[in-house]
């Protein structure tokens, strides 16, 4: 089953079955999303793909991420950078979750939390979308460094 077709509980079970308790904690803490007034778009870009399928249509999930335009993803990157002080705690949790799931996504998010954010956010946003889509199409939630391809 591809990651895009899993529920969040299945991803947690996969992490726990692999003995990755800390990674499961990082993943679960990233599912909540940010607590700010600007949260929806940022949550749709950075949290929704982690949530997988949801039985509750009110909860932002992978389907919401897949419907976003490239421009929306760039806008979320800009919001996250411009309001880094509001999103920092949330982005650190999200980056930690991706560290186990897809290291390249983690690397991109680390750039958003740095003191000198990337200048070319459009390229970063485009790469982020491609990498997340790659992860969503994989069957193994855990990054194996290409060994499961």
C-alpha positions as CSV (number, residue, x, y, z in Angstrom):
1,X,0.0,0.0,0.0
2,X,1.4,3.4,-0.9
3,X,1.9,6.0,1.8
4,X,-0.8,8.2,0.2
5,X,-3.4,5.4,0.9
6,X,-2.4,4.9,4.5
7,X,-4.0,6.4,7.6
8,X,-1.7,8.1,10.1
9,X,-2.2,5.2,12.5
10,X,-0.7,2.8,9.9
11,X,2.4,5.0,9.6
12,X,2.7,5.0,13.4
13,X,2.4,1.2,13.5
14,X,5.1,0.9,10.8
15,X,7.5,3.1,12.7
16,X,6.9,1.2,16.0
17,X,7.2,-2.2,14.2
18,X,10.7,-1.0,13.0
19,X,11.7,-0.1,16.6
20,X,11.6,3.6,15.8
21,X,9.8,4.9,18.9
22,X,11.4,8.3,18.9
23,X,10.5,8.7,15.2
24,X,6.9,7.7,16.0
25,X,6.8,10.4,18.6
26,X,8.2,13.0,16.2
27,X,5.7,12.0,13.6
28,X,2.7,12.2,16.0
29,X,3.8,15.6,17.3
30,X,3.9,16.9,13.7
31,X,0.3,15.8,12.9
32,X,-1.2,18.5,15.0
33,X,-0.2,21.5,13.0
34,X,0.7,25.0,14.0
35,X,-1.3,27.1,16.4
36,X,-1.4,30.5,14.8
37,X,-3.9,32.7,13.0
38,X,-2.1,32.0,9.6
39,X,-2.2,28.2,10.0
40,X,-4.5,26.8,7.2
41,X,-2.2,27.0,4.2
42,X,0.9,26.2,6.2
43,X,-0.9,23.2,7.7
44,X,-2.1,22.1,4.3
45,X,1.4,22.1,2.9
46,X,3.5,20.8,5.8
47,X,1.1,18.7,7.9
48,X,-1.5,17.4,5.4
49,X,0.8,15.0,3.5
50,X,1.9,13.4,6.8
51,X,-1.7,12.6,7.8
52,X,-2.5,10.3,4.9
53,X,-6.1,9.4,4.4
54,X,-8.6,10.6,7.0
55,X,-12.1,9.3,7.7
56,X,-13.0,12.8,8.9
57,X,-13.5,15.2,6.0
58,X,-12.9,18.2,8.3
59,X,-9.3,17.2,9.0
60,X,-6.7,18.5,6.5
61,X,-5.1,15.5,4.9
62,X,-3.1,14.2,1.9
63,X,-6.0,14.9,-0.5
64,X,-5.9,18.6,0.4
65,X,-2.1,18.7,-0.2
66,X,-2.5,17.1,-3.6
67,X,-5.1,19.7,-4.7
68,X,-2.8,22.6,-3.9
69,X,-1.4,24.7,-6.7
70,X,2.3,25.3,-7.0
71,X,1.6,28.9,-6.2
72,X,-0.1,27.9,-2.9
73,X,2.9,25.8,-1.9
74,X,5.3,28.8,-2.6
75,X,2.9,31.0,-0.6
76,X,3.1,28.6,2.4
77,X,6.9,28.6,2.2
78,X,6.9,32.4,2.2
79,X,4.5,32.5,5.1
80,X,6.6,30.0,7.1
81,X,9.8,32.1,6.4
82,X,8.2,35.5,7.0
83,X,6.6,34.4,10.2
84,X,9.3,32.0,11.3
85,X,9.1,33.1,14.9
86,X,5.4,31.9,15.0
87,X,6.0,28.6,13.1
88,X,9.4,27.7,14.5
89,X,8.3,25.2,17.1
90,X,5.9,23.6,14.7
91,X,8.4,23.4,11.8
92,X,11.0,21.8,14.1
93,X,8.5,19.0,14.9
94,X,7.6,18.6,11.2
95,X,11.3,18.5,10.2
96,X,12.0,15.9,12.8
97,X,9.2,13.7,11.5
98,X,10.5,14.0,7.9
99,X,14.0,13.1,9.1
100,X,12.9,9.5,9.4
101,X,10.4,9.5,6.5
102,X,12.3,11.3,3.8
103,X,15.7,12.9,4.7
104,X,15.7,15.2,1.7
105,X,12.4,16.8,2.8
106,X,13.9,17.2,6.3
107,X,16.8,19.0,4.8
108,X,14.6,21.5,3.0
109,X,12.6,22.2,6.1
110,X,15.8,22.7,8.1
111,X,16.5,25.6,5.7
112,X,13.2,27.2,6.6
113,X,14.1,27.2,10.3
114,X,17.6,28.5,9.8
115,X,18.7,32.1,10.5
116,X,19.4,32.6,6.8
117,X,16.4,31.1,5.0
118,X,16.8,30.1,1.3
119,X,16.6,33.0,-1.2
120,X,14.9,31.0,-3.9
121,X,11.8,29.8,-2.2
122,X,10.1,28.9,-5.5
123,X,12.7,26.3,-6.3
124,X,12.6,25.0,-2.7
125,X,8.8,24.7,-2.8
126,X,8.9,23.0,-6.1
127,X,11.5,20.5,-4.9
128,X,9.5,20.0,-1.6
129,X,6.4,19.1,-3.6
130,X,8.3,16.6,-5.8
131,X,9.9,15.0,-2.8
132,X,6.7,14.7,-0.9
133,X,4.9,13.2,-4.0
134,X,7.8,10.7,-4.2
135,X,7.3,9.7,-0.6
136,X,3.5,9.5,-1.0
137,X,4.1,7.1,-3.9
138,X,6.4,4.8,-1.9
139,X,5.1,1.8,0.0
140,X,7.6,2.1,2.9
141,X,7.0,5.0,5.1
142,X,10.6,4.9,6.5
143,X,13.4,6.4,4.4
144,X,15.7,3.5,3.5
145,X,18.1,5.5,1.4
146,X,16.7,4.1,-1.9
147,X,17.0,0.4,-0.8
148,X,13.3,-0.1,-1.2
149,X,13.1,1.3,-4.8
